[in-house]
Amino acid sequence: MTPRVGFVGLGNMGGRMTRCLVDAGIDVLGFDARADVIAAVGAAPAPSAAHVARESDIVLLSLPDSRVVESVVYGEGELLAALRPATVVVDLSTSAPASTRRIAADAAERGATWIDAGISGGAAAAERGALTLMVGGDPAALDSVRPVLDHLATKIVHCGDIGAGHTVKLLNNFLNAVTLSATSEVMVAAKKAGLDLDNVLDVINASSGESFASRNRFPHIIHGDYLEGGLTNTLMLKDVTLYLDLVAELGVTSLNSPGPVASFGLARALGYADQISNRVVDAIGDVSGGVRLHDANTEERA
């Protein structure tokens, strides 16, 4: 029998993932606090997260952070109380591993299985079903939901026990924050030095300074395309904060966190809080003499 699939959290990433499932011919029962987005991504509307849990064999979650996940699981959403035995819940949120482990233990008491699946690739990959998933939890549970997850991701890696997926996600996101903020600073400096930015990127991407930011983001940003739709500055700072909580718990000193904390904190303070994190380059430009990497005509077209 075909498993019934439910999705809770149909925002920037969850909505795109739901659309991939629907386009693949999978009927999805969806719930989001904003009811208007449910039909927009092709899901059948559910009145609550608890209803999704009661009516689904596989429940996918895509929520902003552990605080929201816990409110849906334990609070007003009452998802935990509605879980049926043998249900598999896949948490695609960016969550604190300790919270994930606690929720998984509580789900197990109801006979359900909770696995964590950190995601990477951004909105563009979510739209194409080309994400990378970092999964923690029971390998057999992962195998049971893999036919669904295969519509969302081109790479699925089992990272270990419950919480391992969210741990790897935080490690990856911290590196993302470091390279994005550092490359932003470098490109503002290159602009102020009067250099050709395409040439600068060509050199960086053939040299030791190459990163995902330099290769995939800045070739667009320098021409006024900020690749809208991805992680906001607020969410990027939240991910860095979760990373700092994690390494503090592990007893690891973080010597490299001040840069991204300052950069994305600056972006929030200057009015870019809810804009894509790629706009951190504009915040750095603002305090460096009003620098933009692209000219005004390009900005108007963008």
N, C-alpha and C positions, 0 to 999 in steps of 0.2 A: 504494500500500500504506500502511496506517495505521502511523505511526511508533510504535515501542515506547517507552514512557515509564518512566523510573526516578526514584526520589526518595531522596536520602540526607539524613537528619536530619529526623526526624518528631516534633520537640518542639513547643513552644508555638505557633510559627508554621508550621513545616513540616507538622505534623500537620493543622492546619486547612486548609492549602493542598492537601494530599493528599486530604483529604475532599472538597474542592470538585471536584477532578478526577474522583474516583471517582463522585461524585453526578452528574457530567456524562456518565457512561458511559465514561470512559477507564480502561482497565486500567493499574494502576500497580504496578510492582515496587519494593518499599520496603526500606530498611535503616536501622536505628537501633541504637545501642549498647544500648538497652533494648528487648529483643525483644518485650515485651508490648504496646508501643504500636503495633506494625505492624498487627496485626489490628484493633486498636481504631479505626483510621482507614480501614480497608477495603482496604489494600494487600496484594498478594501478598508473602509474606516472602522476602527474599534473605539468604543466609548472610553476605554481606560487601558492602562498598562496591565492591570489585573485581568481584564478580559482577554488581552493578547496571550497572557500566560496560560489561562484556562483552556483556550481554544487551539493552542499551537503545540506541535511536537518539538520544533526548533524555534527558539526565541533569540533574535539578534538585538543587541543594544548598541546604540551609538549616541553617547551622552557626553557633555563637556568635561566632567571630572568626577572624582569619587563622591563629593558632596551631593551632586545631582543623582548619581547612581544609587547612593544610599537612601536618598529621599524617595526614589521610585521603588526601591526594593523593600524598605522598611516603613516608609512613611505613607504619605497620601496615596502613592501609587499602588501600594500593597501587592507588589508583584510576587514577593516571596510566598505570601500566604496562599496565592492562587496557583502556584506551581504544582503540576501533577507528577507522580512518579514516572521516571524514564524520560522526562523532558530534558533536553540539552539546551543550556543557555550559553550563548557566545557573546562575551562582553568585548565589543570593539572600541570601547571608550579609552581615553588616556587616563588611567586610574592609578592610585597609590597601591603598590603590590600588597601591603599589609591589609588594606581594606578588601582587596580582591580575595585574599585567602580567607578572611573572616566570612565574607558572603558565601564563598564556595562551601565552607563547612556547614553553614546554616542551610544552604540548598540541599546538601547531601542528607541532612536529617529528614528532609521531605522526600527523599528518593530521587531527587533531580541531580543533574550533573552541571557544574558551572565551569566553563573554560574561558581563559582570557586570551584575547587576540589583538595585540597592538597592531596598528596599521601604519604604513608609510607609503608615500607616493603623492600625496596631496589630492586636491580636487580633480585635477586633470586625469590622474590615474584612476581615481574612483569612478569617474564618468566612463572610462573605457573598460572598466573591470580588470585593471592591470595593477592593482595594489600588491604590496608585499605584506604578508601577515606573519607576525611573530606570536606563536601560540604556546600557552602554558596549560598544563592539565593532563587529564587522562588521554593517552594516545588512542584508545579505542573510541572514545567520544569524538575525538577529532576525525577519525576515520568515518564515523557515522554521519558527520555533517559536511565532510569534504565535498560531496557532490554539489552542495549549495555554495560553499565558500569558493569553489572553483570558478563560479561566475563572477566573483568579486576580485580575484587575485590571480596573478600569474606565478607567484612564488609564495609558498606556504611552508614555514619552517617551525617544526616542533622544538621549542627551546628548553623544555624541562617541566618540572612540577608546576602546579597552580601558582600564578603570580610571576612566573618566569617570562611570559610574553610581555606583560606590562613593564617588567624590569628592563628587558632589552629595548622596549619602546622608549623608555625614559633616557637610556644611555644614548640611543640613536638621536633622539630629539635634542639632547644637549649639544651633541656635535653639530647638528643642523643649526642650532641657535648661535654657536660659536662662529661657524664659518660664514653664516649669513651676516652677522653683525660685523665681523672682521673684514669681510670682503666689501661691505658697504663703506666702511671707513677708508679702505684702500682706494676704492673707486672715486670717492669724494676728493681724496688727496690727488689722484691722477687728473681729475677734472681741473682742480685748482693749479696743477702744474702745467696745464695747457697741453696735455697729451691726447693723442687720438685713442679714444676708449676702446674701439674695436681692436686696435693694435695691441693695447694693453692686455685685453682679454685673450687675444690670440697667443701672446707670450705666456701668460699665466696658465692657460689650459694646455700648454706644451711643456710646462715646468712643474716644479715641486709645490707651487702654491695652488694647484688645481683643487677644486672642490665641486660638489653638486651645485653650490650657489654660483660659482664662476662659470660653470659649463652650461647649466640649464636655466638659470634665472637672469643673470646680468646681461647676456646677449639680447634679451628682450627689454629689460629695465632701462638700459642706456638709450633705447629708442622710444621710451615713454609707455611701454606695455608692462604693467606691473603684475600681469598674470592674476587678475582679480579672482576671488573665489576660494582662496586658500586660508590657512591659519592666520588669525588676526594677531596684532601685537599683544593684546591682552592674553590670548590663549598661549602665545609663545612664552610670555613671561610666566604664566601659570605652569607650563611644562618645565621650565628651568627651576622654578620653586619646588616642584615635585621631585625633580632630580636632586636638588640640594637636601631635601628631606631624606631621600633614599641613601645618599652617600653619608649623611650624618648618622643614619641608623647603622650603616656598614662600617663606620669608623674610618672613612676615607676623607682626607683633606682635599677640598676643592680649591685649587689655586687659579683656575681658569674661569670661574663663574662671574667675577666682577664685571667683565666686559659685556656679556649678553644681558646681565641684570641691569647694568647702567644703560645700555643701548635701547632695550625694549621698554625699560622704565621711562627713559627720555621720550620715546615715541608716544607712550601713553600720556605723559604730561603735556606734550605739545599738540594733542588733539587727534592723534592717529590710533587711539585705543582700539576702535572697532574696524579699522582698515587692515588690509592684508599686511602681514609682517614684512613683506618686501618693501613696504613704505618706510621701514626703519632707516633706509638710506636718505630719505628726505628729512627725517628728524635730525640726523647727523649733519646733513647739508644745511639745515636751518641754523644750527649753532656754529656753523663754519663759514658764515658770511652769506647765507641765502643761496647755497649752491644747489642746482639741479643738474643731473647728468645729461638731460636731454633739453632741446631748445623749446621755446614757448610754442612754436607752431606744431611741433610733435605732440606737446602736452595737450593742446586744444583738440587735435585729432583723436588722441587716446581717450 
